Amino acid sequence: MHIMMLVTQGSTNEQIAKDIHMSKRSVDNYLKKIYDKLGVRARAQAVERFLQLQQKAKMRNQG
């Protein structure tokens, strides 16, 4: 979830790797797994889907 938050903020994979003290390759691998779980193939699709899921979660928690 933290990685996707950084992606939605516009961070590159390199920036994410540096921020969370991980190799870029590890970030790449995590993102591939995240894309699979979200059912998407591209970064923009992942951001859109992630934000949709975040919104649904907020709505569920509100009532």
N, CA and C of each residue as an Amber inpcrd file, in Angstrom:
protein
   189
   0.8280000  -1.1900000   0.0000000   0.0000000   0.0000000   0.0000000
   0.8710000   1.2510000   0.0000000   1.9520000   1.2310000   0.7620000
   2.8490000   2.3820000   0.8120000   3.4430000   2.6580000  -0.5630000
   3.8190000   1.6160000  -1.2680000   4.3850000   1.7970000  -2.6100000
   3.3540000   2.4500000  -3.5200000   2.1220000   1.9970000  -3.4830000
   1.0970000   2.5900000  -4.3440000   0.7990000   4.0320000  -3.9520000
   0.8850000   4.3550000  -2.6850000   0.6990000   5.7590000  -2.2820000
   1.7810000   6.6250000  -2.9160000   3.0080000   6.1250000  -2.9270000
   4.1030000   6.8770000  -3.5520000   3.9080000   6.9840000  -5.0580000
   3.4050000   5.9170000  -5.6730000   3.1290000   5.9510000  -7.1160000
   2.0740000   7.0100000  -7.4160000   1.0140000   7.0610000  -6.6120000
  -0.0480000   8.0490000  -6.8620000   0.4440000   9.4780000  -6.6800000
   1.5090000   9.6440000  -5.9070000   2.0870000  10.9730000  -5.7080000
   3.0610000  11.3420000  -6.8260000   3.2600000  10.4320000  -7.7810000
   4.1040000  10.7310000  -8.9240000   5.5560000  10.3070000  -8.7820000
   5.8700000   9.5510000  -7.7510000   7.2490000   9.0930000  -7.5640000
   7.6280000   8.0610000  -8.6200000   8.8610000   8.1290000  -9.0680000
   9.3730000   7.1140000  -9.9870000   9.7780000   5.8820000  -9.1900000
  10.0120000   4.7880000  -9.8890000  10.4590000   3.5680000  -9.2030000
  11.7820000   3.8100000  -8.4860000  12.6520000   4.5860000  -9.1040000
  13.9340000   4.9010000  -8.4910000  13.7500000   5.6970000  -7.2010000
  12.8490000   6.6780000  -7.2390000  12.5750000   7.4810000  -6.0510000
  11.9590000   6.6380000  -4.9430000  11.0500000   5.7560000  -5.3250000
  10.4180000   4.8720000  -4.3430000  11.4720000   3.9940000  -3.6890000
  12.3410000   3.4100000  -4.5010000  13.3950000   2.5370000  -3.9800000
  14.2520000   3.2800000  -2.9530000  14.6110000   4.4940000  -3.2810000
  15.4330000   5.2860000  -2.3670000  14.6670000   5.6080000  -1.0770000
  13.3970000   5.9830000  -1.2140000  12.5830000   6.3630000  -0.0530000
  12.3770000   5.2070000   0.9190000  12.2100000   4.0020000   0.3910000
  11.9090000   2.8740000   1.2810000  13.1080000   1.9450000   1.4590000
  14.2710000   2.4170000   1.0350000  15.5290000   1.6750000   1.2410000
  15.4640000   0.2650000   0.6640000  15.1640000   0.2220000  -0.6310000
  15.0190000  -1.0360000  -1.3360000  15.6340000  -0.8540000  -2.7200000
  15.9960000  -1.9310000  -3.3570000  16.5430000  -1.8120000  -4.7120000
  15.4210000  -1.4890000  -5.6970000  15.7780000  -0.8600000  -6.8010000
  14.7990000  -0.5550000  -7.8420000  14.1840000  -1.8350000  -8.3750000
  15.0000000  -2.8550000  -8.4920000  14.5020000  -4.1480000  -8.9910000
  13.4230000  -4.7130000  -8.0630000  13.6090000  -4.5760000  -6.7640000
  12.5880000  -5.0380000  -5.8180000  11.2960000  -4.2500000  -5.9760000
  11.4290000  -2.9530000  -6.1550000  10.2440000  -2.1170000  -6.3830000
   9.5430000  -2.5540000  -7.6590000  10.3020000  -2.7830000  -8.7210000
   9.7300000  -3.2620000  -9.9850000   8.9430000  -4.5570000  -9.7610000
   9.5360000  -5.4750000  -9.0160000   8.8750000  -6.7570000  -8.7510000
   7.6100000  -6.5830000  -7.9190000   7.6770000  -5.7440000  -6.8940000
   6.4860000  -5.4790000  -6.0900000   5.3760000  -4.8680000  -6.9440000
   5.7490000  -3.9360000  -7.8120000   4.7370000  -3.2970000  -8.6580000
   4.1080000  -4.2920000  -9.6260000   4.8820000  -5.2110000 -10.1550000
   4.3040000  -6.2460000 -11.0270000   3.2580000  -7.0520000 -10.2730000
   3.5630000  -7.4120000  -9.0350000   2.6070000  -8.1650000  -8.2130000
   1.3680000  -7.3310000  -7.9120000   1.5800000  -6.0540000  -7.6240000
   0.4530000  -5.1590000  -7.3490000  -0.4240000  -5.0240000  -8.5830000
   0.1930000  -4.8390000  -9.7540000  -0.5760000  -4.7280000 -11.0020000
  -1.4100000  -5.9780000 -11.2170000  -0.8230000  -7.1420000 -10.9670000
  -1.5680000  -8.3960000 -11.1190000  -2.7690000  -8.4310000 -10.1810000
  -2.5650000  -8.0450000  -8.9370000  -3.6600000  -8.0600000  -7.9600000
  -4.7610000  -7.0720000  -8.3300000  -4.3620000  -5.9430000  -8.9090000
  -5.3390000  -4.9340000  -9.3190000  -5.9720000  -5.2670000 -10.6630000
  -5.3950000  -6.2260000 -11.3790000  -5.9220000  -6.6110000 -12.6870000
  -5.6310000  -5.5980000 -13.7750000  -4.4570000  -4.9630000 -13.7060000
  -4.0810000  -3.9390000 -14.6830000  -2.7140000  -4.2590000 -15.2730000
  -2.3650000  -3.5240000 -16.3290000  -1.0810000  -3.7450000 -16.9760000
  -0.1950000  -2.5080000 -17.0050000  -0.7530000  -1.3590000 -16.7090000
   0.0060000  -0.1130000 -16.8270000  -0.0800000   0.7020000 -15.5380000
   0.9090000   1.5500000 -15.3500000   1.0010000   2.3750000 -14.1410000
  -0.2270000   3.2730000 -13.9850000  -0.6460000   3.9120000 -15.0600000
  -1.8040000   4.8090000 -14.9860000  -3.0650000   4.0340000 -14.5990000
  -3.2170000   2.8420000 -15.1330000  -4.3630000   2.0070000 -14.7760000
  -4.3010000   1.6130000 -13.3010000  -3.1120000   1.3090000 -12.8240000
  -2.9360000   0.9300000 -11.4250000  -3.3130000   2.0850000 -10.5050000
  -2.8830000   3.2790000 -10.8520000  -3.2170000   4.4620000 -10.0460000
  -4.7320000   4.6550000 -10.0180000  -5.3550000   4.5840000 -11.1820000
  -6.8050000   4.7700000 -11.2620000  -7.5370000   3.7200000 -10.4260000
  -7.1590000   2.4700000 -10.5790000  -7.8090000   1.3780000  -9.8400000
  -7.5750000   1.5160000  -8.3320000  -6.3520000   1.8390000  -7.9470000
  -6.0210000   2.0040000  -6.5310000  -6.8640000   3.1150000  -5.9120000
  -6.9780000   4.2390000  -6.6030000  -7.7720000   5.3590000  -6.0820000
  -9.2490000   5.0000000  -5.9820000  -9.7420000   4.2100000  -6.9450000
 -11.1330000   3.7430000  -6.8820000 -11.3490000   2.8740000  -5.6450000
 -10.4190000   1.9700000  -5.4030000 -10.5380000   1.0880000  -4.2420000
 -10.4340000   1.8670000  -2.9370000  -9.5740000   2.8640000  -2.9020000
  -9.4430000   3.7190000  -1.7160000 -10.7620000   4.4330000  -1.4360000
 -11.3890000   4.9460000  -2.4950000 -12.6510000   5.6620000  -2.3550000
 -13.7430000   4.7270000  -1.8440000 -13.7990000   3.5080000  -2.3980000
 -14.7940000   2.5370000  -1.9350000 -14.5900000   2.2000000  -0.4710000
 -13.3500000   2.0460000  -0.0540000 -13.0410000   1.7280000   1.3400000
 -13.4890000   2.8680000   2.2600000 -13.2740000   4.1040000   1.8380000
 -13.7060000   5.2520000   2.6370000 -15.2220000   5.2680000   2.7850000
 -15.9170000   4.9730000   1.6890000 -17.3700000   4.9910000   1.7090000
 -17.9090000   3.8970000   2.6390000 -17.2850000   2.7150000   2.6070000
 -17.6900000   1.6220000   3.4700000 -17.4970000   1.9720000   4.9470000
 -16.3960000   2.6530000   5.2350000 -16.0940000   3.0060000   6.6220000
 -17.0050000   4.1070000   7.1650000 -17.5580000   4.9130000   6.2510000
 -18.4180000   6.0140000   6.6860000 -19.8510000   5.5810000   6.9630000
 -20.2310000   4.4340000   6.4460000 -21.5760000   4.1060000   6.7900000
 -22.1900000   3.0500000   6.0370000
